[in-house]
Amino acid sequence: MGDNRAGNLLKTIYVDVDDVVSKTTETYTRIVEAEFGRKVAFDALTTFDLKKSFQLTDNEYHYFFDLVHMPELLLGYDPVAGAVDTLSHWAGQGHRIEIVTGRPTSARDVTLEWLERHGVPHDDFLMVDKYNRPGNDPAIAVSKEELAARAYDLAVEDSGDMAIFLAENMGVATALIDRPWNWACPSHDRVVRCRSWDDIRPLAA
């Protein structure tokens, strides 16, 4: 690590994509209503298991999963307020930003295109099999065990399970961006709950 312009130590920062940089899940409620005729409030999505949250059958869930990972939908998501501005600020200070996503490996190219379109600065892009999804290309996605061998000074996540993994298994100070599905996340000394990127921005100071 070196010193940045403010005299602080430079950091290597892990940044998740969905619901951290990209407004993803809040679009799902509209999709579920349009496709299945079910109205589910965003605040009712209190589990990371979307099949359970939306009360989908197996067939409905597989259709929904494929639908929300179609390139035209992924490219249409807006950035989360404050995300690009904060990441640009950090990059300008010299911090190393690594985008780390649990998206299926089939979404690699479109995710990189989305990041470029929205000017999201990053020094590395990593796909991690966070959720043991079938069909991931092992030549592209690394395992959580392989992730644990990497070193980060700060992480930004929306998954409670991943926040605890980063904090407990990797010793990483983790900003957990407040979402309904992580409200039940247990407290941890290295995990700080943040309402928005305004709360996250000072953590790399």
C-alpha positions in Angstrom: 0.0 0.0 0.0 1.1 3.6 -0.7 -0.1 7.0 0.4 -2.8 8.8 -1.6 -3.0 12.5 -2.1 -4.7 13.0 1.3 -2.0 11.1 3.1 -4.2 8.1 3.8 -3.3 4.5 3.0 -4.5 3.3 -0.3 -7.1 0.6 -0.1 -8.2 -2.4 -2.2 -12.0 -2.3 -2.3 -14.4 -5.1 -3.2 -17.6 -3.8 -4.7 -20.6 -6.0 -5.5 -22.8 -5.2 -8.5 -26.5 -6.0 -8.1 -28.3 -3.6 -5.6 -24.9 -2.0 -4.8 -23.9 -0.4 -8.0 -26.8 -1.5 -10.3 -30.5 -1.0 -9.4 -31.5 -4.6 -9.9 -34.0 -6.1 -7.5 -36.3 -3.1 -7.3 -37.1 -3.7 -10.9 -38.1 -7.3 -10.2 -41.4 -6.4 -8.5 -42.6 -4.8 -11.8 -41.4 -7.8 -13.8 -43.2 -10.3 -11.5 -46.4 -8.3 -11.6 -46.2 -8.1 -15.4 -45.3 -11.7 -16.0 -47.3 -13.5 -13.2 -49.8 -10.9 -12.1 -48.5 -10.8 -8.5 -48.0 -7.6 -6.6 -45.2 -7.8 -4.1 -43.9 -4.8 -2.3 -40.1 -4.2 -2.4 -40.0 -4.1 1.5 -41.6 -7.5 1.5 -38.5 -9.1 -0.1 -37.0 -10.1 3.2 -35.2 -13.2 2.0 -32.4 -13.5 -0.6 -34.4 -16.5 -1.9 -36.4 -14.7 -4.7 -38.4 -17.9 -5.4 -39.7 -17.7 -1.8 -40.1 -13.9 -1.8 -42.2 -13.9 -4.9 -43.9 -17.3 -4.2 -42.8 -18.7 -7.6 -43.2 -22.3 -8.7 -40.0 -24.0 -9.9 -41.0 -23.4 -13.5 -41.9 -19.8 -12.9 -38.6 -19.2 -11.1 -36.5 -20.7 -13.9 -38.4 -18.6 -16.4 -38.0 -15.5 -14.2 -34.2 -16.1 -13.6 -33.6 -16.4 -17.3 -35.7 -13.4 -18.1 -33.9 -11.0 -15.6 -30.5 -12.0 -16.9 -31.4 -11.2 -20.6 -28.8 -8.7 -21.9 -31.4 -6.1 -22.8 -32.8 -6.1 -19.2 -29.3 -6.1 -17.6 -28.2 -3.2 -19.8 -31.4 -1.3 -18.9 -30.8 -1.1 -15.1 -29.9 2.3 -13.7 -27.0 2.9 -11.4 -27.7 3.1 -7.6 -27.7 6.8 -6.5 -24.2 7.9 -5.5 -22.4 4.7 -6.5 -20.6 6.0 -9.7 -19.8 9.3 -8.1 -18.3 7.6 -5.0 -16.3 5.0 -7.0 -15.0 7.8 -9.2 -13.9 9.7 -6.2 -12.2 6.7 -4.7 -10.4 5.9 -8.0 -9.3 9.5 -8.1 -7.7 9.1 -4.7 -5.8 6.1 -6.0 -7.8 3.3 -4.3 -7.9 0.0 -6.2 -11.5 -0.9 -7.0 -12.4 -4.6 -7.8 -15.9 -5.3 -9.0 -17.0 -8.7 -7.6 -20.3 -10.2 -8.8 -22.2 -13.4 -8.2 -24.1 -13.1 -11.5 -24.0 -16.2 -13.7 -21.0 -16.4 -15.9 -23.2 -16.0 -19.0 -23.8 -12.4 -17.9 -20.0 -11.5 -18.0 -19.9 -9.6 -21.2 -23.1 -7.7 -20.7 -22.1 -6.7 -17.2 -18.7 -5.4 -18.4 -20.6 -3.4 -21.1 -23.0 -2.0 -18.4 -20.0 -0.9 -16.3 -18.4 0.8 -19.3 -21.6 2.5 -20.4 -22.1 4.0 -16.9 -18.5 5.0 -16.4 -18.0 2.7 -13.4 -14.2 2.8 -12.6 -12.6 -0.6 -11.8 -9.2 -2.1 -11.8 -10.4 -5.7 -11.8 -13.6 -7.6 -12.5 -14.2 -10.9 -10.8 -17.0 -13.4 -11.0 -17.5 -15.5 -7.9 -19.8 -18.6 -7.6 -21.3 -17.1 -4.4 -24.5 -19.1 -4.5 -23.4 -22.5 -6.0 -25.4 -21.9 -9.1 -25.5 -24.7 -11.7 -24.2 -23.9 -15.2 -21.5 -21.4 -14.2 -18.3 -21.7 -16.2 -15.5 -22.8 -13.8 -13.0 -21.2 -16.2 -14.6 -17.8 -15.5 -16.1 -17.9 -11.9 -13.9 -18.5 -8.9 -15.1 -20.3 -5.8 -15.7 -18.6 -2.4 -12.6 -20.5 -1.2 -10.5 -18.9 -4.0 -12.0 -15.5 -3.2 -11.0 -15.9 0.5 -7.3 -16.1 -0.7 -7.6 -12.5 -1.9 -6.9 -9.4 0.3 -9.3 -6.5 0.6 -9.3 -3.5 3.0 -13.0 -2.7 2.4 -16.0 -4.4 0.9 -19.5 -3.1 -0.2 -22.2 -5.8 -0.3 -26.0 -6.2 -0.1 -26.0 -9.9 0.8 -26.0 -10.5 4.5 -24.4 -14.0 4.1 -21.6 -12.5 1.9 -21.1 -9.7 4.3 -20.6 -12.1 7.2 -18.3 -14.3 5.0 -16.1 -11.3 4.1 -16.0 -10.1 7.7 -15.6 -13.5 9.4 -13.6 -15.6 7.0 -11.6 -12.8 5.3 -11.3 -10.2 8.1 -12.6 -7.5 5.8 -14.4 -4.3 7.0 -17.7 -4.5 5.2 -20.3 -1.9 4.3 -23.7 -3.7 4.2 -26.0 -1.5 2.1 -29.4 -1.6 3.7 -31.9 -3.8 1.8 -35.0 -5.7 3.0 -33.3 -9.1 2.4 -30.4 -8.3 4.8 -32.5 -7.0 7.7 -32.0 -10.3 9.5 -28.2 -10.3 9.1 -26.6 -10.8 12.5 -24.4 -8.1 13.8 -20.6 -8.3 13.4 -17.8 -6.0 14.5 -16.5 -5.7 11.0 -19.9 -5.1 9.3 -21.4 -1.6 9.3 -25.0 -1.1 7.9 -25.2 1.8 5.5 -28.4 3.4 4.2 -26.8 4.8 1.1 -23.6 5.6 -0.7 -23.5 8.8 1.3 -22.8 6.6 4.3 -20.3 4.4 2.5 -18.2 7.1 0.9 -16.3 8.2 4.1 -15.3 4.6 4.8 -12.4 4.7 2.3 -11.1 8.0 3.8 
